[in-house]
Amino acid sequence: MSVPVSTSIKTIETLNPEPFVPAGNQYVSEPPALKFSERLKSAMLDVNHRQHVSDQSMEAVTEGTLGIHEGMINISQADISLRLMTQVRNKALDAYKEIMNMSF
C-alpha cells in the first residue's frame, strides 16, 4: 500500500499557500495554516500508520497474498519515515538544549 504521488504533491503545496486571495478589489485572508504542533502530530500519525502497513505487509508476504516487492517497498517506506521522524526529534531536542543553555 503506497501513497499516491498526487497526494504527496498536494501535501507539498499546502506547505507554502498563497497568503491572500483577491476578492474583487479587496484581499481576503486564507484560513490559518496548521500549527507546528498539529503538523508534528500529523507526521507522527503518518509514521505510525506506515509502521502498521509494514507489519501487515510482512504478514501478507508470509501468507503469500502480497508480492515480495510490494512488501519490501512498504517496509522501506516505513523505515525511511521512522528515520526522518527520529532526525526531526533530534533536531528539536538540540534546539531545545541550545535555548536552555542561553543566558539572559
KANOR-V605579 format. One record per residue. N is the residue number from 0. PSI is psi as a letter, one per 30 degrees, with the letter a starting at -180 (* if undefined). D_FIRST is the distance of its C-alpha to the first C-alpha in Angstrom with 1 decimal. Layout:
n=N psi=PSI d_first=D_FIRST
n=N psi=PSI d_first=D_FIRST
//
This chain:
n=0 psi=j d_first=0.0
n=1 psi=l d_first=3.8
n=2 psi=k d_first=7.0
n=3 psi=k d_first=9.3
n=4 psi=e d_first=12.6
n=5 psi=e d_first=14.7
n=6 psi=e d_first=13.4
n=7 psi=e d_first=14.2
n=8 psi=e d_first=17.5
n=9 psi=e d_first=18.4
n=10 psi=e d_first=17.9
n=11 psi=e d_first=20.2
n=12 psi=e d_first=22.6
n=13 psi=f d_first=23.1
n=14 psi=f d_first=24.3
n=15 psi=i d_first=27.5
n=16 psi=l d_first=28.5
n=17 psi=k d_first=32.0
n=18 psi=e d_first=34.5
n=19 psi=l d_first=36.5
n=20 psi=k d_first=36.3
n=21 psi=k d_first=39.6
n=22 psi=j d_first=41.0
n=23 psi=b d_first=44.3
n=24 psi=g d_first=46.6
n=25 psi=l d_first=44.8
n=26 psi=k d_first=41.7
n=27 psi=k d_first=39.4
n=28 psi=k d_first=37.1
n=29 psi=l d_first=33.4
n=30 psi=l d_first=31.8
n=31 psi=k d_first=31.7
n=32 psi=l d_first=28.7
n=33 psi=k d_first=26.6
n=34 psi=l d_first=28.5
n=35 psi=e d_first=27.6
n=36 psi=e d_first=27.0
n=37 psi=e d_first=24.7
n=38 psi=e d_first=22.6
n=39 psi=e d_first=22.6
n=40 psi=e d_first=21.6
n=41 psi=e d_first=18.7
n=42 psi=e d_first=17.6
n=43 psi=e d_first=18.1
n=44 psi=e d_first=16.1
n=45 psi=e d_first=13.1
n=46 psi=e d_first=13.7
n=47 psi=e d_first=14.1
n=48 psi=e d_first=10.9
n=49 psi=e d_first=9.1
n=50 psi=e d_first=11.6
n=51 psi=e d_first=10.9
n=52 psi=e d_first=7.2
n=53 psi=e d_first=8.9
n=54 psi=e d_first=11.6
n=55 psi=e d_first=9.9
n=56 psi=e d_first=8.3
n=57 psi=e d_first=12.0
n=58 psi=e d_first=13.4
n=59 psi=e d_first=11.5
n=60 psi=e d_first=12.6
n=61 psi=f d_first=16.1
n=62 psi=f d_first=16.3
n=63 psi=g d_first=15.5
n=64 psi=f d_first=12.9
n=65 psi=k d_first=10.1
n=66 psi=l d_first=11.4
n=67 psi=e d_first=12.6
n=68 psi=e d_first=11.3
n=69 psi=e d_first=7.6
n=70 psi=e d_first=8.5
n=71 psi=e d_first=10.7
n=72 psi=e d_first=8.6
n=73 psi=e d_first=6.6
n=74 psi=e d_first=10.2
n=75 psi=e d_first=11.7
n=76 psi=e d_first=10.0
n=77 psi=e d_first=11.1
n=78 psi=e d_first=14.4
n=79 psi=e d_first=15.1
n=80 psi=e d_first=14.5
n=81 psi=e d_first=16.7
n=82 psi=e d_first=19.3
n=83 psi=e d_first=19.5
n=84 psi=e d_first=20.1
n=85 psi=e d_first=22.7
n=86 psi=e d_first=24.4
n=87 psi=e d_first=24.6
n=88 psi=e d_first=26.1
n=89 psi=e d_first=28.5
n=90 psi=e d_first=29.7
n=91 psi=e d_first=30.2
n=92 psi=e d_first=32.2
n=93 psi=e d_first=34.2
n=94 psi=e d_first=35.0
n=95 psi=e d_first=36.1
n=96 psi=e d_first=38.3
n=97 psi=e d_first=39.9
n=98 psi=e d_first=40.7
n=99 psi=f d_first=42.2
n=100 psi=f d_first=44.4
n=101 psi=k d_first=45.8
n=102 psi=k d_first=49.4
n=103 psi=* d_first=50.6
//
